[in-house]
């Protein structure tokens, strides 16, 4: 199992570049909340920093690995993800959105990954009820410690996939 950790500022509006560390304490990638323009950032500020959200994860040389942004169409909230290494596009949608903590379905049109969303415990990514990864945020006084664990047999081994989706969906939510 591979484990990655990072420290996220408590301030939801933070656009700080955050380093992601592997088990050896080496930086493997970065994650950042990004706004495509100043107008979107201003609108997002008036809407509690939850609507014009995009998270980018990049490798240590600054090349994009995965992007996830929140979308709203006709009252339906979902996320779009882009894996820049494989070129795959993902749709991340709530399953049972009327529930207090709905699960999410992540699909590239061929494979579907379920994300069991938990607020105080591990949120588990699974395929056919088999866990492939887990993501957890632990709150401290002024920051969160995030941990991602990827199973050795997971078909997706890139931490950017799980971290970017975790940041957008679990840290921001609907």
C-alpha positions in Angstrom: 0.0 0.0 0.0 1.3 3.5 -0.9 0.7 6.3 1.5 0.7 10.0 0.8 0.2 12.9 3.2 -0.1 16.7 2.9 -1.1 19.6 5.1 -4.0 21.8 3.9 -4.7 25.3 5.3 -8.0 25.5 7.2 -9.0 28.6 5.1 -11.2 27.2 2.4 -10.3 30.1 0.1 -6.6 29.3 0.2 -4.9 29.1 -3.2 -1.6 28.1 -1.7 0.4 25.4 -3.5 0.4 22.4 -1.2 3.2 19.7 -1.4 2.2 16.0 -1.3 4.7 13.7 0.4 5.3 10.0 0.0 6.2 7.6 2.8 9.9 8.6 2.6 8.9 12.3 3.0 9.7 13.2 -0.6 7.6 15.6 -2.5 5.8 13.7 -5.3 3.4 16.3 -6.5 1.4 19.4 -5.5 -2.2 20.3 -5.3 -3.7 23.8 -5.5 -7.1 25.5 -5.7 -7.1 27.5 -8.9 -9.3 30.2 -10.4 -9.3 30.7 -14.2 -9.9 34.5 -13.8 -10.4 37.2 -11.2 -14.1 37.4 -11.8 -14.7 33.8 -10.9 -12.6 34.3 -7.7 -14.7 37.3 -6.8 -18.0 35.5 -7.4 -16.7 32.5 -5.4 -15.9 34.7 -2.5 -19.5 36.0 -2.4 -20.8 32.4 -2.5 -18.7 31.0 0.4 -15.9 29.7 -1.8 -17.9 26.6 -2.9 -19.0 27.1 -6.5 -16.3 28.1 -8.9 -13.9 25.4 -7.6 -11.1 23.8 -9.5 -8.3 21.8 -8.1 -5.1 21.1 -10.0 -2.5 18.4 -9.1 0.9 18.7 -10.8 4.1 16.7 -10.7 7.3 18.1 -9.2 8.2 19.7 -12.6 4.9 21.5 -12.8 3.2 19.3 -15.4 -0.5 18.7 -14.9 -1.5 15.3 -13.6 -5.2 15.6 -12.7 -7.8 18.5 -12.7 -11.2 18.4 -11.0 -13.8 21.2 -11.2 -17.2 21.6 -9.8 -20.1 22.0 -12.3 -23.7 23.0 -11.9 -26.2 22.4 -14.7 -30.0 22.8 -14.3 -29.7 22.5 -10.5 -27.6 19.3 -10.7 -24.2 19.4 -9.0 -21.4 17.2 -10.2 -17.6 17.4 -10.9 -15.5 16.9 -14.0 -12.1 15.3 -13.8 -9.3 15.2 -16.3 -6.4 12.7 -16.1 -3.7 14.5 -18.1 -1.5 11.4 -18.3 -4.1 9.1 -19.8 -6.3 11.7 -21.5 -9.4 10.2 -19.7 -12.2 12.4 -18.7 -14.2 11.5 -15.5 -17.6 12.5 -14.3 -18.0 12.5 -10.5 -21.7 12.6 -9.5 -23.6 12.1 -6.3 -25.5 8.9 -5.8 -28.4 9.5 -3.5 -27.9 13.3 -3.3 -30.8 13.6 -0.9 -28.9 11.7 1.8 -26.9 13.6 4.4 -23.6 12.0 3.2 -24.2 10.7 -0.3 -21.9 8.3 -2.1 -20.3 9.4 -5.3 -19.9 7.6 -8.6 -16.7 8.3 -10.6 -16.8 7.1 -14.2 -14.7 7.4 -17.3 -17.6 5.9 -19.3 -16.1 2.4 -19.0 -15.1 1.8 -15.4 -17.1 3.0 -12.4 -15.5 3.8 -9.0 -17.7 4.3 -5.9 -16.6 6.8 -3.3 -18.1 6.2 0.2 -18.0 9.6 1.7 -17.2 9.9 5.4 -16.7 13.1 7.4 -14.8 11.8 10.4 -13.3 8.5 9.1 -11.8 7.2 6.0 -13.6 7.9 2.7 -13.2 4.7 0.6 -12.8 4.5 -3.1 -13.9 1.0 -4.4 -14.6 -1.0 -7.5 -17.1 -3.8 -7.3 -17.1 -3.4 -3.5 -13.3 -3.9 -3.4 -11.4 -1.0 -1.8 -8.7 0.5 -4.0 -7.9 3.6 -2.0 -8.9 5.7 1.0 -8.7 9.4 1.8 -9.0 11.1 5.2 -8.8 14.7 6.5 -7.8 15.2 10.2 -8.6 18.6 11.6 -6.0 20.4 13.8 -6.2 24.0 15.2 -5.5 25.8 12.0 -5.0 23.2 9.3 -6.0 19.7 8.1 -3.6 16.8 7.7 -4.7 14.8 4.7 -3.8 11.1 4.1 -4.3 9.0 1.0 -3.6 5.3 0.9 -3.6 3.4 -2.4 -3.9 -0.4 -2.4 -1.2 -2.3 -4.3 -3.8 -3.9 -6.6 -5.6 -0.7 -7.4 -5.9 -0.1 -11.2 -5.1 3.6 -10.6 -1.8 4.1 -8.9 -1.4 7.8 -9.4 -2.0 9.7 -6.2 -3.1 12.8 -8.1 -6.4 11.0 -9.1 -7.4 10.4 -5.5 -6.1 13.6 -4.0 -7.7 15.9 -6.5 -11.1 14.2 -6.3 -10.7 14.2 -2.5 -9.9 17.9 -2.3 -12.8 18.9 -4.6 -15.5 16.5 -3.5 -14.7 15.8 0.1 -13.1 19.1 1.2 -15.6 21.3 -0.6 -18.6 19.1 -1.2 -21.9 20.1 -2.8 
